[in-house]
Amino acid sequence: MGDENEIVCVTGAGGYQASWLVKLLLLRGYKVHGTVRDLSDEKNAHLKTLENAAENLQLFKADLLDFDGLLKAIDGCSSVFHVACHVLSTTLQNPQVEMIRPAVEGTCNVLKACSIAKVKRVVMVSSIPHWPKDQVMDEKCWSDKEFCKTCEIEGYSYAKTEAEFQAFEHAKAHGLDLVSVCPSLIIGPLLQPKMNTSTLLLLNFTRDGVEAIENNDWMAVDVRDVAEALLLVYKKPEAQGRILEQGVICKFSSEKLQKLGWRYRALETSIVDSIEDFYEKGLLDKILISPACLYARAFWLMKLITYTSAVSL
Ligand SMILES: NC(=O)c1ccc[n+]([C@@H]2O[C@H](COP(=O)([O-])OP(=O)(O)OC[C@H]3O[C@@H](n4cnc5c(N)ncnc54)[C@H](OP(=O)(O)O)[C@@H]3O)[C@@H](O)[C@H]2O)c1
């Protein structure tokens, strides 16, 4: 798998993770159909500036609830990277309508369109499961949906779990080749102008510090490493089902992905690159807080983060 003249589709192309994936695919010679919700929105303009975008990137307007729009984007593609999802936010008025339905029904729409278009493989981005702290997490671990419903008002974990579950049900019923990739907290520089939820978290940690933090194992992965993992699992026919990927760590097994050859960068690199990027974008003021102080603060905070990456396939 992975003939580099292929046409592949990336949903939610203008988002944080998807932008890095589109960049990587274009660099490797793929032709990319990217879906965005608004073709004229400036927040997607960075995609047009990526190397090879002029010749090889075509954008399509498609909401996840717009089946016809998705089918148009997916038609003619040999594979689909389903990345789009409303990511955890505290400002939702109606989580069922704004988060859960688009994630679950939208994923089903993507999978149905993939079946109709007869794509060879679908790689979807899910999320690491909620799992007891004292137990090793591996590819057999799924979040308890009922528990998810009780732990966040916004329903993000529930939406991701149910969407991934439904995707595998569809794949099984229709003989579709599906691999799901479950990252932990994603950090690293941004290509898009708009902050996403996970980088905003790192920015807030770095800029404002925190008075208290939960004594828990946090896990993080670099956005560029996730893009490489997505392409790797697409290209390796032996990649099947779910895989968890991991950096340095304990309670998290990603043996399956590492056996495919996935490598990840050091936590320090991700933090330094993130902070440099925050400076470049004017999000951190060197005059107010010295760089040394910021790095120290970020490293101290990130010491609490178990550097891990999660991909399930
Ligand atoms: N960031 C993390 O720490 C993290 C961790 C684990 C898993 N993930 C997963 O990784 C994927 C990408 O996350 P991200 O951090 O890159 O988020 P992001 O920057 O917020 O990107 C999300 C993308 O999904 C699109 N989208 C949202 N709702 C949509 C809908 N109803 N129809 C069509 N497109 C829709 C957004 O489009 P608009 O710009 O138009 O809203 C945006 O392009 C998601 O599946 C997320 O669940 C992320």
The ligand as an ORCA input file, in Angstrom:
! r2SCAN-3c Opt
* xyz 0 1
  N      -5.202     17.419     19.836
  C      -5.160     16.392     20.660
  O      -4.542     16.439     21.742
  C      -5.848     15.107     20.254
  C      -5.642     13.973     21.054
  C      -6.253     12.771     20.693
  C      -7.028     12.697     19.557
  N      -7.211     13.817     18.810
  C      -8.032     13.694     17.585
  O      -7.266     14.176     16.506
  C      -8.127     14.745     15.530
  C      -7.646     16.145     15.173
  O      -7.627     16.941     16.326
  P      -6.947     18.372     16.322
  O      -6.297     18.567     17.621
  O      -6.167     18.527     15.085
  O      -8.242     19.316     16.305
  P      -8.567     20.643     15.512
  O      -7.363     21.436     15.212
  O      -9.664     21.284     16.294
  O      -9.139     20.090     14.139
  C     -10.387     19.498     14.060
  C     -10.830     19.563     12.607
  O     -12.109     18.922     12.493
  C     -12.968     19.781     11.780
  N     -14.358     19.576     12.195
  C     -14.887     19.691     13.429
  N     -16.193     19.419     13.381
  C     -16.495     19.146     12.089
  C     -17.676     18.801     11.399
  N     -18.854     18.691     12.012
  N     -17.607     18.580     10.078
  C     -16.425     18.699      9.408
  N     -15.271     19.026      9.992
  C     -15.312     19.231     11.331
  C     -12.522     21.182     12.127
  O     -13.015     22.077     11.148
  P     -13.329     23.592     11.527
  O     -12.003     24.280     11.536
  O     -14.237     24.031     10.438
  O     -13.971     23.583     12.884
  C     -11.023     21.007     12.108
  O     -10.530     21.073     10.789
  C      -9.533     14.692     16.109
  O     -10.181     13.534     15.617
  C      -9.282     14.549     17.602
  O     -10.350     13.922     18.261
  C      -6.641     15.021     19.117
*
